[in-house]
Amino acid sequence: MPKPEIKVCWLPHGEGLELPVYQSELAAGADLAAAVGADKTLKLKPGERVLVPCGFAMALPAGYEAQIRPRSGLALKHGVTVLNTPGTVDADYRGEVHVLLINLGEQTFIVTRGMRIAQIVVAPVVQVRFAEVEALETSTRGAGGFGSTGSGAQK
């Protein structure tokens, strides 16, 4: 099965960084690196958020989106995650890819150049047509929302 091609254009502050990289053969997400200056760091204090540049713009094929997701290791070890998870990059966006990180941990977190800060998952999307109706068809679940299907414990 052929893989869709994502065209990537490096911005001056991203030159020399590695393209997004899958860390294993069947990985769903490719790691994104921070494009902070070589002589600079971003200090993320507990409770703070920062928009981290990735140093490139890209062109997704029509019918695809890119989702920006946290790296589980950063979340577990440092309490650092992506704030708007998943962040969506639309197929018609041509600006720089950024990652909105938040530090939910107890220690200041330092972001350095080339650090793997998030992952990007490219997925197909379907646009639908919304139609207004007077009433909806009934279903077994009905209007049951949060927690309405049980606690997850076995009965």
Phi, psi and omega in degrees: 000123182291143179270134175299145179263133175251118179279129183239134178239117180288141171265158186310318183283354178258350182302137180096346176279163179275143173303160175309136188234131171281130185272351175213166185302322184248019180298140177278328183245147175256140183287141176255139181255150178283134180254048174280160181301150182299330181257014182236159172225158172252123178262123182246101181286160177307132180086349181273158175232153181211144176268113185260124179285147176256351173082011178213158170244160182214164177237108176278148175293151175304141180088007179233157171228162171244132178254130177263121186233159179291160169265127185298325180295319178294321179295313182291311187280329188234351184074020181259129183217175176271127187291314183258065187274133344281144171283142182251132171250117182281157183296337181262006178278133181235011179275182180293142174280130177234162175234127178268100181266149172227142179259104177264004180277189183255352181241154173297137180248133182255125176259125180242164181302131177084353179297136177283113190250342183196179175230155181242129179241124178262130186219150176288151177230156177237127171270138183245172174249125179271132181236127179281133178228165180285322182210157179261153174295149179282159176219166180298320182285324181067223183268008180300127183245229186310118177078005185285346180261010176116173184272350183098344177285147180290146180273000000 
